Amino acid sequence: MNAIKKILATTLALSIGALSLVGCGGKKTEATGKAYDKEVMTPGKLVVGISADYPPYESLGTDGKVEGFDVDMANELAKYMGKDGKAIEVEFKNMDFHSIITALQAGQIDVGISAFTYDPDRDCLFSDTYLISEQLVVVSKESGYKNLDDLTGKKIGAGTETTGAKAAEENIKDAKISSPGDYTVMFEALKTGALDAVVCDGQVAKNYVAANSSLEILGDPLVKEENQIIVKNGNNELLKEINSAIAQFLASDAPQQLKDKWGIEG
């Protein structure tokens, strides 16, 4: 009888232990929160790589903080990605545009939001479109340039690894494309004659022209494009959540309000 009781007691203890493990496992699964939390650096937080030299999409304000359409949009998206009605936290890391994808691949940021457009050569995932834009050519009024043929073999400024650089290469014969710095530097170089033209997003071009009476836009857009958010390859749950947030953002009044706020046409 003592042996039987001992066997029963041991069996009961093992059963209770197994149930405890199942219970603990259930709590652990629940604690992970949303599925995409496993694909970000910190659960409940989104670290965004951004290049703050592209107003009105992203630039540095007088207080030294990043501001612009993309900044406000990211904070709007955070409202839809939160849990229990609480928006996730958004942290911006300012860096050179061409460094954002490298930082993304290295796990130093969760996403890149900096007027990115689809390019099959970029090693990352692309979200759904959140804004339509275009690439324009800006020249000095004193240059006498009237069309793209006049820019044949000329010095063209465009951001490294941007669609603007690609558009310039495809549309301007024998263009000598360079990126002597950020767009602030490039437009100064244009005004001094160190560059013959700058290719950039349409709204950025319009803003610089409006602020500098010596500059003008040359011809029609080189290309129409769609702005998207980039995500690290493999982070499919995060991409799915971002696309869901973009859909809700676009269905709201926020896009037009932000366009009006930052002077974006269309």
Secondary structure as the mmCIF struct_conf table of DSSP 4:
data_model
#
loop_
_struct_conf.conf_type_id
_struct_conf.id
_struct_conf.beg_label_comp_id
_struct_conf.beg_label_asym_id
_struct_conf.beg_label_seq_id
_struct_conf.end_label_comp_id
_struct_conf.end_label_asym_id
_struct_conf.end_label_seq_id
HELX_RH_AL_P HELX_RH_AL_P1 ASN A 2 ALA A 31
TURN_TY1_P TURN_TY1_P1 THR A 32 THR A 32
BEND BEND1 LYS A 34 LYS A 34
HELX_RH_3T_P HELX_RH_3T_P1 ALA A 35 GLU A 39
BEND BEND2 VAL A 40 THR A 42
TURN_TY1_P TURN_TY1_P2 PRO A 43 GLY A 44
STRN STRN1 LYS A 45 ILE A 50
BEND BEND3 ALA A 52 ALA A 52
STRN STRN2 ASP A 53 TYR A 54
TURN_TY1_P TURN_TY1_P3 PRO A 55 TYR A 57
STRN STRN3 GLU A 58 LEU A 60
TURN_TY1_P TURN_TY1_P4 THR A 62 ASP A 63
BEND BEND4 GLY A 64 GLY A 64
STRN STRN4 VAL A 66 GLU A 67
BEND BEND5 GLY A 68 GLY A 68
HELX_RH_AL_P HELX_RH_AL_P2 PHE A 69 MET A 81
STRN STRN5 LYS A 83 LYS A 83
TURN_TY1_P TURN_TY1_P5 ASP A 84 GLY A 85
STRN STRN6 LYS A 86 LYS A 86
HELX_LH_PP_P HELX_LH_PP_P1 ALA A 87 ILE A 88
STRN STRN7 GLU A 89 ASN A 94
HELX_RH_3T_P HELX_RH_3T_P2 PHE A 97 SER A 99
HELX_RH_AL_P HELX_RH_AL_P3 ILE A 100 GLN A 105
TURN_TY1_P TURN_TY1_P6 ALA A 106 GLY A 107
BEND BEND6 GLN A 108 GLN A 108
BEND BEND7 ASP A 110 ASP A 110
STRN STRN8 VAL A 111 THR A 117
TURN_TY1_P TURN_TY1_P7 PRO A 120 ASP A 121
BEND BEND8 ARG A 122 ARG A 122
BEND BEND9 CYS A 124 CYS A 124
STRN STRN9 LEU A 125 PHE A 126
STRN STRN10 LEU A 131 SER A 140
HELX_RH_3T_P HELX_RH_3T_P3 LYS A 141 SER A 143
BEND BEND10 ASN A 147 ASN A 147
HELX_RH_3T_P HELX_RH_3T_P4 LEU A 148 LEU A 151
TURN_TY1_P TURN_TY1_P8 THR A 152 GLY A 153
STRN STRN11 LYS A 155 GLY A 157
TURN_TY1_P TURN_TY1_P9 THR A 160 GLU A 161
HELX_RH_AL_P HELX_RH_AL_P4 THR A 163 ASN A 171
BEND BEND11 ILE A 172 ILE A 172
TURN_TY1_P TURN_TY1_P10 LYS A 173 ASP A 174
STRN STRN12 LYS A 176 SER A 178
BEND BEND12 GLY A 181 ASP A 182
HELX_RH_AL_P HELX_RH_AL_P5 TYR A 183 THR A 192
TURN_TY1_P TURN_TY1_P11 GLY A 193 GLY A 193
BEND BEND13 ALA A 194 ALA A 194
BEND BEND14 ASP A 196 ASP A 196
STRN STRN13 ALA A 197 ASP A 201
HELX_RH_AL_P HELX_RH_AL_P6 GLY A 202 ALA A 211
TURN_TY1_P TURN_TY1_P12 SER A 213 SER A 214
STRN STRN14 LEU A 215 VAL A 231
TURN_TY1_P TURN_TY1_P13 ASN A 233 GLY A 234
HELX_RH_AL_P HELX_RH_AL_P7 ASN A 236 LEU A 250
TURN_TY1_P TURN_TY1_P14 ALA A 251 ALA A 251
BEND BEND15 SER A 252 ASP A 253
HELX_RH_AL_P HELX_RH_AL_P8 ALA A 254 TRP A 262
TURN_TY1_P TURN_TY1_P15 GLY A 263 GLY A 263
#
